[in-house]
């Protein structure tokens, strides 16, 4: 046991002697360099770094200019080939990000940083970043699914995630829609790919529904006749290759008789027909002796004297 401890002590002493010798040699090497040589080395290093930095900046700005040119060139090619707008915006956004990443790798290499080490570091950090940005990766996967399954495309009017508007762009991570009051809304693709979407532009024709309430005692047949004549005399209402307009009594409320009105129109005529007939029904039905109910109270006074 005593000999073992002695051996360990000798090893520690030898290691300390070796460290001391190395440090002594290093100090001797530094002391052997004159101040002028040290300044020259620092100046040379600064000049080399300045040259590398200048070249890197030139390469970055020239590369960015070339990337923009390539981006516009690809956009023109896809426009000439009439590539679908949804796929076009996605590809352009993706290719630009990839080219910018490659440009950054080149600039890092010019600055003297080992790109292989950088890529290895980037790959090892990718797992952690991927976990931190899991939502972003989900949005990217959602964008790919949207382009493959095509639940909507650029130009469609959709309702999703509590918003409604016309799709203007489908990007890598987001879909941009323009609302009726001219607001641009960015909706993550992940939620769109897994949630419910109401695509009003998917079908060429849409059914317009109204509920018209008339008073008890009004002639229901007269109301039906007046409304049907209004619909049939409007060229926007479809009658061929589509169900004919109908008016039927749908509900007997406590203070009104409810009529359901249904008519089919082309998709682009939906809102125009809906708002026009709201006004026409309000104006024209009273001209035929039909009245609308409204909240009111009857008060009866009983005199017991």
C-alpha positions in Angstrom: 0.0 0.0 0.0 2.8 2.4 0.9 4.6 1.7 -2.3 1.5 2.4 -4.3 1.1 5.8 -2.7 4.7 6.6 -3.3 4.3 5.7 -7.0 1.3 8.0 -7.3 3.2 10.8 -5.7 6.1 10.3 -8.1 3.7 10.4 -11.1 2.2 13.7 -9.9 5.6 15.2 -9.3 6.7 14.1 -12.8 3.5 15.6 -14.4 4.1 18.9 -12.6 7.7 19.0 -13.7 6.6 18.4 -17.3 4.0 21.2 -17.2 6.5 23.6 -15.6 9.0 22.7 -18.4 6.4 23.4 -21.1 5.4 26.7 -19.6 9.1 27.7 -19.4 9.7 26.9 -23.0 6.6 28.9 -24.0 7.8 31.9 -22.1 11.2 31.6 -23.6 9.6 31.5 -27.1 7.5 34.6 -26.4 10.5 36.4 -24.9 12.6 35.5 -28.0 10.1 37.5 -30.2 10.8 41.1 -30.3 8.2 43.8 -30.0 8.6 44.8 -33.7 8.1 41.2 -34.8 5.0 40.9 -32.6 3.6 44.2 -34.0 4.3 43.0 -37.6 2.5 39.7 -37.0 -0.5 41.6 -35.5 -0.6 44.0 -38.4 -0.3 41.2 -41.0 -3.1 39.3 -39.3 -5.3 42.4 -39.2 -4.6 43.1 -42.9 -5.3 39.5 -43.9 -8.6 39.6 -41.9 -9.5 43.0 -43.5 -8.9 41.6 -47.0 -10.9 38.4 -46.2 -13.7 40.5 -44.7 -13.8 42.8 -47.8 -13.9 39.8 -50.2 -16.6 38.2 -48.1 -18.7 41.4 -48.2 -18.2 41.7 -51.9 -19.2 38.0 -52.4 -22.2 38.4 -50.2 -23.6 41.5 -52.0 -22.8 40.1 -55.5 -24.3 36.8 -54.5 -27.4 38.4 -53.2 -27.7 40.3 -56.5 -27.3 37.1 -58.5 -29.9 35.3 -56.2 -32.4 38.1 -56.9 -31.7 37.7 -60.6 -32.2 34.0 -60.5 -35.3 34.4 -58.4 -36.9 36.7 -61.0 -35.7 34.4 -63.9 -37.4 31.4 -62.3 -40.5 33.5 -61.7 -40.7 34.5 -65.4 -40.2 30.9 -66.5 -43.0 29.6 -64.3 -45.2 32.4 -65.5 -44.6 31.6 -69.1 -45.3 27.9 -68.5 -48.4 28.9 -66.6 -47.4 27.1 -63.4 -50.2 27.3 -60.8 -49.9 30.4 -58.7 -50.0 28.4 -55.4 -47.1 26.2 -56.5 -45.2 29.2 -57.9 -45.1 31.2 -54.7 -44.1 28.2 -52.7 -41.2 27.2 -55.0 -39.9 30.8 -55.3 -39.9 31.2 -51.5 -38.2 27.9 -50.9 -35.5 28.3 -53.6 -34.6 31.8 -52.3 -34.1 30.5 -48.8 -31.9 27.6 -50.0 -29.7 29.9 -52.1 -29.3 32.4 -49.3 -28.2 29.6 -47.0 -25.6 28.4 -49.5 -24.3 32.0 -49.9 -23.8 32.3 -46.1 -21.8 29.0 -46.1 -19.6 30.4 -48.9 -19.0 33.7 -47.0 -18.2 31.8 -43.8 -15.6 29.8 -45.8 -14.0 33.0 -47.1 -13.6 34.4 -43.6 -11.5 31.4 -42.8 -14.0 29.4 -40.7 -14.0 25.7 -41.5 -17.3 25.1 -43.3 -17.1 21.4 -42.5 -17.0 22.2 -38.8 -19.7 24.7 -39.3 -21.9 22.2 -41.1 -21.3 19.6 -38.4 -22.2 22.2 -35.7 -25.3 23.2 -37.7 -26.3 19.5 -38.0 -25.8 18.8 -34.4 -27.7 21.9 -33.4 -30.4 21.1 -35.9 -32.1 18.6 -33.6 -32.3 21.1 -30.7 -33.4 23.9 -33.1 -35.9 21.5 -34.7 -37.4 20.7 -31.3 -37.6 24.4 -30.5 -39.1 25.2 -33.9 -41.4 22.2 -34.1 -44.3 24.5 -34.9 -42.3 26.1 -37.8 -41.4 22.7 -39.2 -45.1 21.7 -38.9 -46.0 24.8 -40.9 -43.5 23.8 -43.6 -44.9 20.2 -43.7 -48.4 21.8 -43.8 -47.4 23.9 -46.8 -46.2 20.8 -48.7 -49.5 19.0 -47.9 -51.5 22.0 -49.1 -49.7 22.0 -52.4 -50.1 18.3 -52.8 -53.8 18.0 -51.7 -54.8 21.4 -52.9 -57.7 22.2 -50.6 -57.5 25.7 -51.9 -55.4 27.7 -54.3 -54.4 31.3 -54.9 -57.5 33.3 -55.8 -59.9 31.2 -53.8 -62.2 32.7 -51.1 -61.8 30.7 -47.9 -62.9 30.8 -44.3 -60.4 29.3 -41.8 -58.9 29.9 -38.4 -61.6 32.5 -37.7 -60.7 34.6 -40.8 -62.2 34.9 -44.3 -60.7 36.3 -47.4 -59.1 35.7 -50.8 -55.9 33.7 -50.9 -53.1 35.9 -52.4 -50.0 33.8 -51.6 -49.1 30.3 -50.3 -45.6 30.6 -48.8 -43.4 28.0 -47.1 -44.7 28.6 -43.6 -47.8 30.8 -44.1 -50.7 31.4 -46.3 -51.6 35.1 -46.9 -55.3 36.0 -47.4 -56.8 39.4 -48.2 -60.0 40.2 -46.3 -63.0 42.0 -47.7 -61.8 45.2 -45.9 -58.3 44.9 -47.5 -56.3 43.5 -44.6 -53.5 41.0 -45.2 -53.8 38.0 -42.8 -50.9 35.5 -42.4 -52.2 32.1 -41.3 -49.8 29.3 -40.4 -49.9 26.4 -42.8 -49.8 23.8 -40.0 -53.3 24.8 -38.7 -54.7 25.1 -42.3 -53.5 21.6 -43.2 -55.1 20.0 -40.1 -58.1 22.3 -39.5 -61.4 22.8 -41.2 -61.5 25.1 -44.3 -64.6 26.5 -46.0 -63.6 27.1 -49.6 -66.4 29.1 -51.2 -64.6 29.1 -54.6 -64.2 25.4 -55.0 -67.6 25.0 -56.7 -68.8 27.1 -59.6 -72.3 27.5 -58.2 -73.6 28.5 -54.7 -77.0 28.5 -53.1 -78.3 31.8 -51.7 -80.6 31.4 -48.6 -82.9 34.0 -47.1 -85.4 33.8 -44.3 -88.3 36.2 -44.8 -90.7 36.8 -41.8 -94.2 38.0 -42.4 -97.1 38.7 -40.0 -99.8 36.2 -39.1 -102.8 36.8 -41.3 -100.7 37.6 -44.4 -101.3 35.5 -47.5 -98.5 33.0 -47.7 -99.3 32.0 -51.3 -99.2 35.7 -52.3 -95.8 36.1 -50.6 -94.5 33.0 -52.4 -95.7 34.3 -55.7 -94.2 37.7 -55.3 -90.8 36.4 -54.2 -90.6 33.8 -57.0 -91.5 36.4 -59.6 -88.7 38.6 -58.3 -86.2 35.7 -58.5 -87.2 34.4 -61.9 -87.0 37.9 -63.5 -83.4 38.3 -62.4 -80.9 36.9 -65.0 -78.3 36.1 -62.3 -80.6 33.4 -60.8 -79.9 30.0 -62.4 -82.8 28.0 -63.7 -81.2 25.7 -66.2 -79.0 22.8 -65.1 -79.6 23.9 -61.5 -82.5 23.5 -59.0 -85.2 26.1 -59.5 -85.8 28.8 -56.9 -88.1 27.7 -54.1 -90.1 29.4 -51.3 -91.6 27.3 -48.5 -93.0 27.9 -45.1 -90.3 26.8 -42.7 -91.4 27.8 -39.3 -94.3 29.2 -37.3 -92.8 31.5 -34.7 -94.5 33.1 -31.8 -95.0 36.4 -33.7 -94.1 35.6 -37.3 -94.5 33.2 -40.2 -91.0 32.3 -41.5 -90.5 31.7 -45.2 -87.3 30.1 -46.4 -86.1 31.3 -49.9 -83.5 29.4 -51.8 -81.9 30.1 -55.2 -78.8 29.1 -57.1 -76.3 31.5 -58.6 -72.8 31.5 -60.0 -70.1 31.9 -57.4 -69.1 35.4 -58.4 -72.8 36.6 -58.2 -73.4 35.3 -54.6 -72.9 38.5 -52.6 -74.5 40.8 -55.2 -77.6 38.7 -55.3 -77.8 38.3 -51.6 -77.6 42.0 -50.8 -79.8 43.1 -53.7 -82.7 40.8 -52.8 -82.5 41.8 -49.1 -83.3 45.3 -50.2 -85.9 44.3 -52.9 -87.8 42.0 -50.5 -88.0 44.8 -47.9 -89.2 47.4 -50.5 -91.5 45.3 -52.7 -93.4 43.0 -50.3 -95.3 45.8 -48.6 -96.4 47.0 -52.0 -98.4 43.8 -52.3 -100.1 44.1 -48.9 -97.5 42.0 -47.0 -96.1 43.2 -43.7 -93.1 42.3 -41.5 -93.4 41.6 -37.8 -91.5 43.7 -35.3 -91.3 43.5 -31.5 -94.3 45.2 -29.9 -96.4 45.1 -26.7 -100.2 45.2 -26.3 -101.4 46.9 -23.2 -105.0 46.4 -22.0 -106.5 48.7 -19.4 -109.4 47.1 -17.4 -111.6 49.5 -15.5 -113.3 47.6 -12.6 -115.5 50.5 -11.6 
